[in-house]
Amino acid sequence: MIKIGINTDNWRHEDKPVDYCLQAIADQGVEYCELEAVGGTEFFTGLGFAPFIPLDSDPLDLRKKLDKHGLKASQLDVSFPLNRWECIDFIRRGIMFASHLGVPCVDTTDGKYKLEGVPDKRQIETIKYHIAQCVSVAENHKVILNVEPHGPFTNDAEVLLDIVSHFESEYVQINFDTGNTFIAGNDPLEFLKKVRKYVTHVHVKDVSKELAEAARGKSTGISASVVHIGGGVNAPNIAQCVEFLTETQWDGVFSIESDGGENVVKSVAWLREQVAKAAGH
């Protein structure tokens, strides 16, 4: 069963703190939120101008806030380029934080850029090595480590499958993304069909006509839709993905990533219609 969630990162450009985001999500009658982690408390987060979760904060205090709003966190995003060594500590800390918070999975990816002067094969092996340093922590804490198509390697379905299947672990899976796969030049539905076996969580993003014309096939990902979900050229693909996952009895959260509070409201309404239609309601 597809459940709707909302990423707190949607309010980053509106300079809103986490508490504001949680209330806004609850106001939509949505049960799930997705949270964005940073390594530690920094200036803008400390002043309440950014909806980020510092990994040096108390996860049990955050859990009280979620309970207050009647929310569950579907995922903690600890994205940092997997081909760089710094990702290891960030992911491991994120997994342990998620465990205390009661969040079932964390999310990461390879980032926008390849390392200059390093062959692709070597970078893919480095990505596997870095994930390997985190797998035992994920298994110990029973928190799934999701790899997301968001960069030059992970937006190749075969490479993504090679990375994830390498571990043969139920705790290394995939966070599918409708917008990143589209902007990278893929057909989102066909990509989803290839990786469906490993998908535990979904980021749902639309893409404006202008952005698609300017960047499709040239970029590897977007942080959030500048249009509401259903208001861009990726809407038919999203509807097909909803239908496919419903038909295959997938159970998980579609986390809305659409920039700004107004977009969020419209996105929830449109996505609810698609989920109901696919379910035959």
Rosetta silent file (secondary structure, phi, psi, omega in degrees, C-alpha in Angstrom):
SEQUENCE: MIKIGINTDNWRHEDKPVDYCLQAIADQGVEYCELEAVGGTEFFTGLGFAPFIPLDSDPLDLRKKLDKHGLKASQLDVSFPLNRWECIDFIRRGIMFASHLGVPCVDTTDGKYKLEGVPDKRQIETIKYHIAQCVSVAENHKVILNVEPHGPFTNDAEVLLDIVSHFESEYVQINFDTGNTFIAGNDPLEFLKKVRKYVTHVHVKDVSKELAEAARGKSTGISASVVHIGGGVNAPNIAQCVEFLTETQWDGVFSIESDGGENVVKSVAWLREQVAKAAGH
SCORE:     score description
SCORE:     0.000 S_00000001
   1 L     0.000  129.819  178.596    0.000    0.000    0.000 S_00000001
   2 E   -80.383  125.675  176.349    1.327    3.417   -0.988 S_00000001
   3 E  -113.022  146.948 -176.720    1.412    5.891    1.891 S_00000001
   4 E   -95.702  133.626  175.298    2.071    9.609    1.417 S_00000001
   5 E  -129.582  168.678 -179.440    4.904   11.391    3.195 S_00000001
   6 E  -136.240  131.621  179.258    6.403   14.875    3.014 S_00000001
   7 E   -82.585  130.729  178.331   10.075   15.853    3.229 S_00000001
   8 H   -62.883  -20.598 -179.372   10.863   18.677    5.645 S_00000001
   9 H   -63.520  -15.574  178.907   13.442   19.902    3.109 S_00000001
  10 H   -60.890  -19.875 -178.715   10.541   21.398    1.125 S_00000001
  11 H  -103.396   11.254 -178.110   10.693   24.407    3.470 S_00000001
  12 H   -61.847  -43.087 -177.721   14.462   24.963    3.219 S_00000001
  13 H   -78.314   -6.834  173.664   14.123   27.910    0.822 S_00000001
  14 H   -98.062    3.761  175.760   11.421   29.393    3.045 S_00000001
  15 L    58.709   40.159 -178.246   13.914   29.384    5.962 S_00000001
  16 L  -100.241  144.713  178.159   11.597   27.411    8.253 S_00000001
  17 L   -80.290  171.114 -177.590   12.720   25.310   11.254 S_00000001
  18 H   -58.323  -43.771 -177.949   11.843   21.653   11.807 S_00000001
  19 H   -57.480  -40.965  178.235    9.005   22.437   14.251 S_00000001
  20 H   -62.847  -44.577 -178.226    7.259   24.559   11.625 S_00000001
  21 H   -62.761  -42.988 -179.414    7.618   21.801    9.026 S_00000001
  22 H   -62.097  -40.988  178.005    6.217   19.125   11.314 S_00000001
  23 H   -65.741  -42.173  179.849    3.149   21.230   12.048 S_00000001
  24 H   -63.303  -37.748  178.546    2.644   21.982    8.345 S_00000001
  25 H   -68.129  -45.533  178.717    2.868   18.271    7.511 S_00000001
  26 H   -61.287  -35.871 -179.966    0.428   17.339   10.258 S_00000001
  27 H   -62.846  -23.071  178.586   -1.965   20.040    8.981 S_00000001
  28 L   -84.645   -1.623 -178.602   -2.152   18.135    5.681 S_00000001
  29 L    70.947   23.812  179.676   -3.402   15.031    7.458 S_00000001
  30 L   -97.562  138.052 -173.932   -0.264   13.196    6.351 S_00000001
  31 L   -88.484  -24.027 -171.864    1.160   10.594    8.714 S_00000001
  32 E  -115.558  142.011  172.373    4.756   10.406    7.462 S_00000001
  33 E  -127.733  156.177  172.875    7.592   12.887    7.236 S_00000001
  34 E  -116.188  141.508 -173.194   11.128   12.537    5.924 S_00000001
  35 E  -115.632  147.258 -179.011   13.996   14.262    7.720 S_00000001
  36 E  -109.683  123.203 -176.346   17.252   15.777    6.442 S_00000001
  37 E   -94.113  148.803  166.513   20.402   15.276    8.520 S_00000001
  38 E  -128.139  157.124 -172.500   23.466   17.487    8.920 S_00000001
  39 L   -61.199  -33.477 -179.806   26.641   16.463   10.706 S_00000001
  40 L  -163.171  173.383 -179.777   26.225   18.896   13.599 S_00000001
  41 L   -67.210  129.373  177.226   24.515   22.055   14.735 S_00000001
  42 L  -128.598  179.105 -167.282   25.451   25.022   12.573 S_00000001
  43 H   -54.416  -55.024 -173.659   24.516   28.698   12.415 S_00000001
  44 H   -69.371  -36.536  175.787   21.317   28.660   10.339 S_00000001
  45 H   -66.081  -43.879 -179.532   19.922   25.544   12.011 S_00000001
  46 H   -60.941  -34.626  179.749   20.718   26.961   15.431 S_00000001
  47 L   -84.193   -6.053  178.527   18.877   30.195   14.623 S_00000001
  48 L    86.304   25.340 -178.883   15.859   28.299   13.304 S_00000001
  49 L  -106.443    8.132 -177.854   16.311   29.145    9.629 S_00000001
  50 L  -146.857  137.398 -175.747   16.834   25.605    8.290 S_00000001
  51 L   -88.859   51.519 -176.163   14.783   22.397    8.606 S_00000001
  52 E  -108.253  157.374  179.462   17.738   20.106    9.298 S_00000001
  53 E  -108.432  108.082  177.614   18.386   17.492   11.959 S_00000001
  54 E   -70.676  132.060 -178.127   21.851   17.808   13.549 S_00000001
  55 L   -73.997   -5.568  173.872   23.299   14.377   14.268 S_00000001
  56 L   -97.365    8.013  176.225   24.763   15.703   17.516 S_00000001
  57 L   -89.033  176.659 -176.344   21.263   16.484   18.831 S_00000001
  58 L   -90.755  112.641 -179.080   19.131   14.169   20.986 S_00000001
  59 H   -63.536  -28.386 -179.687   17.037   11.775   18.850 S_00000001
  60 H   -72.344  -29.896  174.413   14.703   11.062   21.757 S_00000001
  61 H   -67.188  -40.303  177.702   13.859   14.757   22.018 S_00000001
  62 H   -66.223  -37.391  178.913   13.009   14.722   18.313 S_00000001
  63 H   -60.881  -38.134  177.336   10.880   11.630   18.798 S_00000001
  64 H   -61.247  -38.745  178.872    8.804   13.568   21.364 S_00000001
  65 H   -66.282  -41.996  177.996    8.209   16.271   18.742 S_00000001
  66 H   -61.835  -45.308  179.505    7.103   13.692   16.183 S_00000001
  67 H   -61.009  -39.836  179.555    4.751   12.102   18.710 S_00000001
  68 H   -58.601  -36.699 -178.464    3.318   15.514   19.579 S_00000001
  69 H   -94.056    1.430 -179.460    2.358   16.023   15.939 S_00000001
  70 L    68.042   32.993 -175.750    1.197   12.432   15.418 S_00000001
  71 L  -111.367  154.174  170.288    3.902   11.832   12.827 S_00000001
  72 E  -119.735  141.507  176.410    6.208    8.971   11.912 S_00000001
  73 E   -89.313  123.570 -178.587    9.540    9.511   10.149 S_00000001
  74 E   -82.905  -27.803 -176.208    9.806    7.320    7.058 S_00000001
  75 E  -164.641  149.124  172.217   13.486    8.010    6.391 S_00000001
  76 E  -111.004  118.926 -177.564   16.499   10.053    7.529 S_00000001
  77 E   -84.104  115.932  177.103   18.432   11.478    4.591 S_00000001
  78 L  -119.961   42.113 -175.913   22.195   11.263    5.161 S_00000001
  79 L   -65.864  129.838  172.156   23.222   11.878    1.577 S_00000001
  80 L  -157.277  137.756 -173.142   26.883   12.606    0.968 S_00000001
  81 L   -46.701  118.971 -175.548   28.793   11.546   -2.180 S_00000001
  82 L   -68.103  -14.394  178.605   29.502    7.832   -1.810 S_00000001
  83 L   -89.881    5.865  176.404   32.724    8.085   -3.802 S_00000001
  84 L  -116.195  139.307 -171.543   34.250   10.319   -1.075 S_00000001
  85 L   -62.421  -25.782 -177.923   35.553    8.890    2.190 S_00000001
  86 L   -61.446  -19.912 -177.103   33.710   11.432    4.370 S_00000001
  87 H   -63.535  -28.741 -171.994   30.443    9.608    3.667 S_00000001
  88 H   -60.830  -54.555 -177.883   31.369    6.707    5.976 S_00000001
  89 H   -63.256  -39.889 -178.316   31.184    8.556    9.297 S_00000001
  90 H   -62.670  -45.965 -179.252   28.096   10.526    8.224 S_00000001
  91 H   -66.550  -46.080 -178.338   26.172    7.391    7.230 S_00000001
  92 H   -60.543  -44.665  177.926   27.206    5.400   10.301 S_00000001
  93 H   -64.714  -38.451  178.872   26.187    8.225   12.644 S_00000001
  94 H   -63.905  -40.162  178.086   22.943    8.648   10.730 S_00000001
  95 H   -61.597  -46.298 -179.047   22.099    4.961   11.087 S_00000001
  96 H   -66.668  -37.797  176.486   22.625    5.053   14.851 S_00000001
  97 H   -63.408  -46.182  179.890   20.592    8.268   15.156 S_00000001
  98 H   -60.594  -38.023  179.204   17.785    6.720   13.080 S_00000001
  99 H   -60.540  -47.385  178.913   17.844    3.640   15.292 S_00000001
 100 H   -66.070  -33.159 -178.132   17.264    5.695   18.447 S_00000001
 101 H   -78.582  -19.850 -177.832   14.612    7.748   16.679 S_00000001
 102 L    84.975   30.192  179.896   12.781    4.653   15.435 S_00000001
 103 L   -97.131  131.669 -172.297   13.234    5.422   11.738 S_00000001
 104 L   -74.335  -20.476 -176.178   13.344    2.341    9.469 S_00000001
 105 E  -153.448  158.779  171.828   15.819    3.596    6.862 S_00000001
 106 E  -121.936  164.645 -171.874   18.434    6.150    5.867 S_00000001
 107 E  -133.435  138.756  175.438   19.209    7.407    2.403 S_00000001
 108 E  -150.484  176.105 -176.742   22.413    8.271    0.524 S_00000001
 109 L  -161.196 -176.743 -176.439   23.755    8.519   -3.033 S_00000001
 110 L   -91.148   -9.674  177.275   26.826    9.127   -5.179 S_00000001
 111 L    87.402  177.155 -171.480   26.396   12.862   -5.662 S_00000001
 112 L   -78.069  -31.960 -169.746   26.475   15.072   -8.728 S_00000001
 113 L  -117.897  145.857  168.676   30.082   14.739   -9.838 S_00000001
 114 L   -79.967  156.872  174.974   32.527   11.979  -10.655 S_00000001
 115 L   -75.363  131.162 -177.790   36.031   12.235   -9.220 S_00000001
 116 L   -68.565  136.047  175.071   38.355   13.757  -11.779 S_00000001
 117 L    77.817    6.112 -179.301   41.062   11.470  -13.154 S_00000001
 118 L  -113.166  124.449 -179.351   39.655    8.318  -11.533 S_00000001
 119 L   -57.788  147.799 -178.506   38.296    5.541  -13.811 S_00000001
 120 H   -55.762  -45.090 -177.209   34.590    4.751  -13.452 S_00000001
 121 H   -58.490  -41.151 -179.981   35.235    1.141  -12.462 S_00000001
 122 H   -67.620  -37.691  179.005   37.499    2.231   -9.614 S_00000001
 123 H   -66.543  -38.374  178.081   34.940    4.763   -8.378 S_00000001
 124 H   -64.811  -40.142  177.230   32.200    2.111   -8.343 S_00000001
 125 H   -65.776  -35.343  176.858   34.467   -0.178   -6.324 S_00000001
 126 H   -65.427  -41.915  177.148   35.150    2.715   -3.939 S_00000001
 127 H   -58.282  -45.249  178.801   31.405    3.260   -3.519 S_00000001
 128 H   -62.797  -41.030 -179.823   30.992   -0.412   -2.618 S_00000001
 129 H   -62.727  -43.817 -179.348   33.889   -0.208   -0.171 S_00000001
 130 H   -65.315  -41.445  176.794   32.425    2.828    1.570 S_00000001
 131 H   -63.540  -38.022 -179.200   29.003    1.182    1.869 S_00000001
 132 H   -58.775  -30.364  179.522   30.711   -1.944    3.205 S_00000001
 133 H   -72.758  -10.586 -176.334   32.009    0.087    6.147 S_00000001
 134 H  -111.310  -14.888 -172.581   28.398    0.867    7.072 S_00000001
 135 H   -62.940  -44.211 -178.242   26.602   -2.430    6.464 S_00000001
 136 H   -62.896  -34.905  177.904   27.397   -4.026    9.829 S_00000001
 137 H   -66.847  -42.651  177.893   26.098   -0.897   11.599 S_00000001
 138 H   -61.592  -43.422 -179.368   22.897   -1.043    9.541 S_00000001
 139 H   -68.559  -40.322  178.791   22.455   -4.731   10.332 S_00000001
 140 H   -62.245  -39.922 -176.080   23.205   -4.275   14.037 S_00000001
 141 H   -94.725   -3.090  179.860   20.675   -1.470   14.348 S_00000001
 142 L    56.001   46.337  175.550   18.189   -2.977   11.869 S_00000001
 143 L  -119.557  124.574 -178.072   18.076    0.226    9.824 S_00000001
 144 E   -73.108  134.609  173.941   17.968   -0.084    6.032 S_00000001
 145 E   -98.867  106.104 -179.996   20.622    1.810    4.059 S_00000001
 146 E   -91.854  135.592  173.738   18.944    2.992    0.862 S_00000001
 147 E  -103.234  129.887 -173.874   20.964    4.029   -2.191 S_00000001
 148 L  -108.453  137.607  170.506   19.209    6.644   -4.323 S_00000001
 149 L   -68.705  107.992 -177.112   19.557    7.366   -8.059 S_00000001
 150 L  -150.442   -2.600 -176.563   20.874   10.929   -7.879 S_00000001
 151 L  -137.921 -173.765 -175.397   24.271   10.903   -9.578 S_00000001
 152 L   -66.007  -27.882  179.430   26.154    9.712  -12.670 S_00000001
 153 L   -89.323  -46.846 -174.271   26.574    6.144  -11.388 S_00000001
 154 L   -74.201  -16.108  175.703   23.303    5.514   -9.590 S_00000001
 155 L   -83.764    2.422  168.621   21.194    6.843  -12.468 S_00000001
 156 L   -98.555  111.570 -173.395   22.409    3.850  -14.474 S_00000001
 157 H   -57.293  -38.567 -178.626   20.002    1.095  -13.389 S_00000001
 158 H   -67.807  -39.578  178.110   22.499   -1.678  -14.071 S_00000001
 159 H   -67.347  -43.481  178.423   25.222    0.023  -12.025 S_00000001
 160 H   -59.362  -44.167  178.263   22.778    0.734   -9.192 S_00000001
 161 H   -64.004  -38.835  178.814   21.707   -2.907   -9.158 S_00000001
 162 H   -62.771  -41.428 -179.361   25.347   -4.015   -9.184 S_00000001
 163 H   -65.540  -49.927 -173.644   26.109   -1.822   -6.170 S_00000001
 164 H   -72.058  -44.208 -176.962   23.107   -2.883   -4.093 S_00000001
 165 H   -68.967  -21.137 -179.637   23.034   -6.595   -4.978 S_00000001
 166 L   -54.734  -32.124 -171.986   26.751   -6.881   -4.181 S_00000001
 167 L   -88.810  -19.150 -179.542   25.987   -6.950   -0.453 S_00000001
 168 L    47.584   43.044 -178.353   23.248   -9.587   -0.455 S_00000001
 169 L  -125.058  135.706  176.765   21.875   -7.860    2.638 S_00000001
 170 L   -67.402   -9.434 -179.202   18.270   -6.988    3.413 S_00000001
 171 L  -101.522   10.778  170.112   19.685   -3.803    4.923 S_00000001
 172 E  -124.028  108.610 -172.487   21.096   -2.433    1.648 S_00000001
 173 E  -135.858 -159.192 -174.528   18.232   -1.409   -0.607 S_00000001
 174 E  -129.824  137.138  166.419   17.064    1.402   -2.923 S_00000001
 175 E  -100.956  107.433  179.266   15.255    4.723   -2.554 S_00000001
 176 E   -76.485  148.010 -179.408   13.702    5.292   -5.990 S_00000001
 177 E  -134.136  118.682 -176.944   13.334    8.879   -7.235 S_00000001
 178 H   -69.266  -35.075 -176.195   10.882    9.862   -9.969 S_00000001
 179 H   -79.957  -41.695 -178.934   12.477   13.249  -10.659 S_00000001
 180 H   -65.148  -43.241  179.601   16.149   12.307  -10.659 S_00000001
 181 H   -62.979  -38.121 -179.642   15.650    9.378  -13.021 S_00000001
 182 H   -68.360  -48.923 -175.844   13.654   11.610  -15.372 S_00000001
 183 H   -66.707  -24.941  178.427   16.058   14.572  -15.403 S_00000001
 184 L   -78.329   -5.605  177.085   18.958   12.164  -16.027 S_00000001
 185 L   101.723    4.089  178.878   17.253   11.095  -19.259 S_00000001
 186 L   -87.524  163.903  168.228   15.734    7.820  -18.102 S_00000001
 187 L   -89.191  111.716 -175.156   12.150    6.616  -18.351 S_00000001
 188 H   -53.792  -42.666 -178.358   11.134    6.564  -14.651 S_00000001
 189 H   -65.097  -44.770 -179.615    8.713    3.643  -15.015 S_00000001
 190 H   -65.533  -38.082  176.469   11.181    1.461  -16.903 S_00000001
 191 H   -62.823  -46.100 -179.449   13.911    2.302  -14.389 S_00000001
 192 H   -60.342  -41.753  179.693   11.553    1.453  -11.534 S_00000001
 193 H   -60.412  -36.083 -179.035   10.643   -1.890  -13.093 S_00000001
 194 H   -69.637  -34.705 -173.037   14.327   -2.842  -13.236 S_00000001
 195 H  -106.937    2.778 -173.327   15.024   -2.015   -9.572 S_00000001
 196 H   -47.478  -38.351 -176.529   11.585   -2.792   -8.064 S_00000001
 197 H   -55.558  -31.545 -173.709   12.930   -5.772   -6.089 S_00000001
 198 H  -104.967   -3.202 -172.676   15.049   -3.492   -3.884 S_00000001
 199 E   -76.880  121.769  177.878   12.834   -0.399   -3.559 S_00000001
 200 E  -115.566  -11.224 -174.537   11.798    0.352    0.049 S_00000001
 201 E  -157.690  150.479 -176.842   11.115    4.108   -0.189 S_00000001
 202 E  -132.617  134.973  167.118   10.296    6.606   -2.953 S_00000001
 203 E   -96.989  126.535 -179.369   11.043   10.282   -3.543 S_00000001
 204 E  -111.137  117.460  179.981    8.351   11.787   -5.738 S_00000001
 205 L  -133.408  140.474  170.136    9.319   14.865   -7.751 S_00000001
 206 L   -96.111  176.056  179.621    7.816   16.470  -10.814 S_00000001
 207 L  -139.233  129.770  178.765    9.835   18.518  -13.325 S_00000001
 208 L   -67.412  154.522  178.699    8.843   21.802  -14.927 S_00000001
 209 H   -58.410  -42.307 -177.687    8.698   22.005  -18.718 S_00000001
 210 H   -64.357  -43.331 -179.340   11.408   24.682  -18.721 S_00000001
 211 H   -68.125  -39.270  178.932   13.798   22.639  -16.580 S_00000001
 212 H   -61.681  -42.751 -179.710   13.218   19.507  -18.631 S_00000001
 213 H   -67.423  -32.520 -176.408   14.024   21.345  -21.849 S_00000001
 214 H   -86.569  -32.397 -167.166   17.164   22.885  -20.371 S_00000001
 215 H  -125.380  -11.065 -174.727   18.607   20.032  -18.304 S_00000001
 216 L   -64.179  129.936 -177.921   17.154   16.625  -19.184 S_00000001
 217 L    84.821   -6.488  179.747   19.947   14.237  -20.079 S_00000001
 218 L  -112.611  -24.735 -179.252   22.531   16.765  -18.876 S_00000001
 219 L  -108.825  168.074 -179.421   21.869   16.724  -15.117 S_00000001
 220 L  -118.361   -2.168  179.418   21.709   13.810  -12.679 S_00000001
 221 L   175.311  161.484  175.614   19.248   15.086  -10.099 S_00000001
 222 L  -131.790  149.639 -177.607   17.210   17.872   -8.538 S_00000001
 223 L   -74.737  -37.415  179.787   16.688   18.580   -4.841 S_00000001
 224 L  -161.949  160.195  176.644   12.952   19.254   -5.170 S_00000001
 225 E   -69.594  138.270  172.122   10.308   20.139   -7.766 S_00000001
 226 L   -85.770  -12.384  171.959    9.943   23.834   -8.506 S_00000001
 227 L  -113.266  161.724  178.173    6.391   22.985   -9.551 S_00000001
 228 L   -71.114  155.658  178.051    3.908   20.992   -7.515 S_00000001
 229 L   -61.983  125.600 -175.545    3.668   17.246   -8.081 S_00000001
 230 L   100.233  -10.195 -177.898    1.272   16.834  -10.990 S_00000001
 231 L  -102.838    6.877 -177.742    2.029   20.291  -12.373 S_00000001
 232 L  -124.950 -171.971 -175.684    4.987   19.368  -14.571 S_00000001
 233 L   -79.711   -8.954  178.939    5.949   17.189  -17.518 S_00000001
 234 L   -90.884   -3.164 -175.832    6.884   14.248  -15.286 S_00000001
 235 H   -56.505  -45.808  179.441    3.328   13.863  -13.962 S_00000001
 236 H   -60.685  -35.669  178.138    2.290   11.066  -16.383 S_00000001
 237 H   -67.082  -40.399  178.679    5.386    9.064  -15.389 S_00000001
 238 H   -62.508  -44.487  179.231    4.627    9.505  -11.693 S_00000001
 239 H   -60.230  -39.144  178.389    1.063    8.304  -12.233 S_00000001
 240 H   -67.166  -38.100  178.114    2.386    5.227  -14.039 S_00000001
 241 H   -65.551  -40.918  176.874    4.820    4.500  -11.204 S_00000001
 242 H   -60.485  -45.406 -179.225    1.981    4.741   -8.671 S_00000001
 243 H   -64.116  -43.497 -179.193   -0.100    2.352  -10.763 S_00000001
 244 H   -63.721  -46.290 -178.471    2.767   -0.125  -11.213 S_00000001
 245 H   -68.261  -33.253  175.523    3.669   -0.247   -7.533 S_00000001
 246 H   -66.036  -44.596  179.497    0.011   -0.620   -6.593 S_00000001
 247 H   -62.312  -34.133 -178.164   -0.397   -3.501   -9.040 S_00000001
 248 L   -93.505   12.238  173.537    2.701   -5.219   -7.654 S_00000001
 249 L    58.222   40.610  176.059    1.459   -4.748   -4.072 S_00000001
 250 L   -73.273  143.274 -179.493    4.359   -2.568   -2.994 S_00000001
 251 L  -125.005  113.639 -179.002    4.097   -1.260    0.556 S_00000001
 252 E   176.917 -172.994 -174.058    5.932    1.944    1.437 S_00000001
 253 E  -105.695  132.435  168.263    6.062    5.736    1.545 S_00000001
 254 E   -94.668  106.583 -176.946    6.011    8.180   -1.361 S_00000001
 255 E   -92.436  116.150 -177.090    7.870   11.161    0.097 S_00000001
 256 E   -73.046  128.666  174.220    6.904   14.423   -1.606 S_00000001
 257 L  -124.129   91.952 -177.757    9.807   16.698   -2.563 S_00000001
 258 E  -141.443  125.409 -165.494    8.294   19.916   -3.906 S_00000001
 259 L   -71.274  117.468  173.209    9.698   23.303   -3.010 S_00000001
 260 L   100.274  149.475 -176.303    7.586   25.500   -0.735 S_00000001
 261 H   -60.130  -40.200 -179.875    4.454   25.218    1.361 S_00000001
 262 H   -64.191  -42.608  177.286    2.035   26.110   -1.436 S_00000001
 263 H   -62.788  -38.073 -179.400    3.509   23.433   -3.694 S_00000001
 264 H   -60.112  -46.751 -178.277    3.273   20.889   -0.888 S_00000001
 265 H   -59.495  -47.133  179.919   -0.474   21.437   -0.453 S_00000001
 266 H   -66.951  -35.700 -179.572   -1.147   21.019   -4.180 S_00000001
 267 H   -65.281  -43.012  179.267    1.204   18.025   -4.369 S_00000001
 268 H   -60.876  -44.862 -178.531   -0.607   16.178   -1.577 S_00000001
 269 H   -61.909  -45.836 -178.316   -3.982   16.703   -3.264 S_00000001
 270 H   -66.906  -44.263 -177.321   -2.752   15.472   -6.663 S_00000001
 271 H   -66.463  -37.215  176.193   -0.865   12.471   -5.276 S_00000001
 272 H   -59.313  -40.292  178.673   -3.862   11.416   -3.171 S_00000001
 273 H   -62.400  -43.048 -178.423   -5.950   11.344   -6.347 S_00000001
 274 H   -67.450  -40.910 -179.959   -3.419    9.134   -8.132 S_00000001
 275 H   -64.989  -43.568  179.123   -3.100    6.713   -5.212 S_00000001
 276 H   -64.369  -42.401  179.800   -6.894    6.431   -4.900 S_00000001
 277 H   -62.972  -44.332 -179.643   -7.293    5.952   -8.653 S_00000001
 278 H   -65.094  -32.644  179.617   -4.646    3.218   -8.752 S_00000001
 279 H   -81.651   -6.871  178.431   -6.302    1.474   -5.815 S_00000001
 280 L    81.049   21.889 -179.431   -9.646    1.620   -7.593 S_00000001
 281 L   -95.688    0.000    0.000  -11.285    3.888   -5.022 S_00000001
